[in-house]
Amino acid sequence: MLYSTQLFQGKGVFYMSATAAAAKQKWQARDMAYVAIMSVVIAICSWISVPTTVPFTLQTFAVFLAVGVLGGRRGTFAVLVYILLGAVGLPVFAGFNGGLGILLGTTGGYIIGFLFSALLYWGMTRVLGTGTPVMVAAMVLGLVICYAFGTVWFMQVYVRTAQKAVTLGTALGWCVIPFIVPDLVKIALAVVLTRLLKPHVR
């Protein structure tokens, strides 16, 4: 009888372990699916150009939507996958462009900067929680990080390709200042949609 009880308990432990392993595997598959879907969403938003005085895409909106809805970890991986897809030549960047030439070009720093924005969001929300004030602060600071990295990158590449220096003020006037208001609107929209969609994403 004792042997039978121990055998039953052993089977129970094995069953529970197998169930936990299956649940973990399912969770990982779901994560990968979310990451893949959001990478595609970022690409689609990169192709959408809003025809204003200074045209802009919805790329920034999609990046912050990714980290907001999926959370910092999965959202960061979605941004990374998006960048890697573009790096290998798929036309996922603005204007249906792709390839290392885009990433190494004058505006490539802003694309790479999205990864730093996502990492900052991940870190801040992991430490401070995912309340709306924290979310907004993390997105705005992430945008600043993206601007800073992208602008420094732009200035360095511009000097090398154009064979002449460009001032910080000029670089900001070309690459940052015209996009501040649209980008803040994108953040606001990303926050609203995050609050609507996140409860439905596990």
C-alpha positions in Angstrom: 0.0 0.0 0.0 2.8 2.4 0.9 4.5 1.6 -2.4 1.3 2.3 -4.3 0.8 5.6 -2.5 4.3 6.7 -3.3 3.9 5.6 -6.9 0.6 7.6 -7.2 2.3 10.6 -5.6 5.2 10.2 -8.0 2.9 10.2 -10.9 1.1 13.2 -9.6 4.3 15.1 -9.3 5.3 14.1 -12.8 1.9 15.1 -14.2 2.1 18.5 -12.5 5.6 19.0 -13.8 4.5 18.1 -17.3 1.5 20.4 -17.1 3.7 23.3 -15.9 6.2 22.6 -18.7 3.4 22.6 -21.3 2.0 25.8 -19.9 5.4 27.4 -20.1 5.8 26.3 -23.7 2.4 27.6 -24.6 3.2 31.0 -22.9 6.5 31.2 -24.9 4.7 30.5 -28.2 2.1 33.1 -27.4 4.9 35.6 -26.6 6.6 34.9 -29.9 3.3 35.4 -31.7 2.7 38.7 -30.1 6.2 39.9 -30.9 5.8 38.8 -34.5 2.4 40.5 -34.9 3.6 43.8 -33.3 6.8 43.8 -35.5 4.5 43.7 -38.5 2.3 46.5 -37.1 5.5 48.6 -36.7 6.4 48.0 -40.3 2.9 48.8 -41.5 2.9 52.1 -39.5 6.3 52.9 -40.9 4.8 52.8 -44.4 2.0 55.2 -43.5 3.0 58.7 -44.3 0.9 61.6 -43.1 1.0 64.4 -45.7 1.6 67.6 -43.6 4.0 70.5 -44.2 6.7 68.1 -42.9 5.5 64.6 -43.7 5.8 62.0 -40.9 5.1 58.3 -40.5 3.3 56.5 -37.7 6.5 54.5 -36.8 7.0 56.2 -33.5 3.4 55.6 -32.5 3.7 51.8 -33.3 6.9 51.5 -31.2 5.3 53.0 -28.1 2.2 51.0 -28.7 4.3 47.8 -28.8 5.9 48.4 -25.4 2.7 49.7 -24.0 0.4 46.8 -25.0 3.0 44.0 -24.9 4.9 45.3 -21.9 8.6 46.3 -21.8 10.2 42.9 -22.4 8.0 41.7 -25.3 7.7 45.2 -26.8 11.5 45.6 -26.8 11.8 42.3 -28.6 9.2 43.4 -31.2 11.2 46.5 -31.9 14.4 44.5 -32.1 12.9 42.0 -34.6 11.6 45.0 -36.7 15.1 46.5 -36.9 16.7 43.2 -37.7 14.1 42.5 -40.5 15.1 45.9 -42.0 18.8 45.2 -41.5 18.6 42.0 -43.6 17.0 43.9 -46.4 13.2 43.5 -46.0 11.4 46.8 -46.9 10.0 47.5 -43.4 11.4 51.0 -43.0 9.7 54.2 -44.1 9.2 54.5 -47.8 9.3 50.7 -48.2 13.1 50.8 -47.7 15.3 48.3 -46.0 18.9 47.2 -45.7 22.0 48.1 -43.7 22.4 51.1 -45.9 19.4 52.7 -44.3 20.5 51.9 -40.8 24.0 53.2 -41.5 22.7 56.3 -43.2 21.9 59.7 -41.7 18.5 58.7 -40.3 19.5 55.3 -39.2 20.3 56.5 -35.7 16.7 57.4 -35.1 15.6 53.8 -36.0 18.2 52.3 -33.7 17.2 54.8 -31.1 13.8 53.2 -31.0 15.5 50.2 -29.3 16.9 52.4 -26.6 13.4 54.0 -26.1 12.0 50.5 -25.6 14.7 49.5 -23.2 14.1 52.6 -21.1 10.4 51.9 -21.0 11.1 48.3 -20.0 13.4 49.5 -17.2 11.2 52.2 -15.9 8.0 50.2 -15.8 9.7 47.3 -14.2 10.9 49.4 -11.4 8.1 51.9 -11.0 5.1 50.0 -12.3 2.8 50.5 -15.3 0.5 53.3 -14.1 -0.4 55.9 -16.6 1.9 58.6 -15.2 4.9 56.2 -15.3 3.9 55.1 -18.8 3.7 58.6 -20.2 7.0 59.6 -18.5 8.8 56.5 -19.9 7.5 57.2 -23.4 8.4 60.8 -23.3 11.9 60.1 -21.9 12.3 57.3 -24.5 11.5 59.8 -27.2 14.1 62.2 -25.9 16.7 59.3 -25.8 15.8 58.5 -29.4 16.1 62.1 -30.5 19.5 62.5 -28.7 21.0 59.3 -30.1 19.6 59.9 -33.6 20.8 63.5 -33.8 24.3 62.6 -32.7 24.3 59.8 -35.3 23.0 62.1 -38.0 25.7 64.7 -37.4 28.5 62.1 -37.5 27.2 60.5 -40.7 26.4 63.8 -42.3 30.0 65.1 -41.8 31.4 61.9 -43.3 29.1 61.8 -46.3 28.7 65.5 -47.1 32.3 66.4 -46.2 31.1 69.4 -44.2 30.1 70.0 -40.6 26.6 70.6 -39.4 25.7 72.5 -36.2 23.6 71.0 -33.5 20.9 73.7 -34.1 20.7 72.9 -37.8 20.5 69.1 -37.1 17.7 69.7 -34.6 15.9 72.0 -37.0 16.0 69.4 -39.7 15.4 66.2 -37.8 13.8 66.9 -34.4 11.9 70.2 -34.0 9.4 69.7 -36.8 8.4 66.3 -35.4 8.1 67.1 -31.7 4.3 67.9 -31.7 3.4 65.0 -34.0 5.4 62.6 -31.8 3.7 63.8 -28.6 0.3 63.3 -30.3 1.5 59.8 -31.2 2.5 59.1 -27.6 -0.9 60.3 -26.4 -2.7 58.0 -28.9 -0.4 55.1 -27.9 -1.3 55.6 -24.2 -5.0 55.7 -24.9 -4.9 52.5 -27.1 -2.7 50.8 -24.6 -5.2 51.3 -21.8 -7.9 49.9 -24.1 -6.0 46.9 -25.5 -3.7 45.8 -22.7 -6.5 44.2 -20.5 -7.1 41.8 -23.5 -3.4 40.9 -23.9 -2.0 38.2 -21.6 
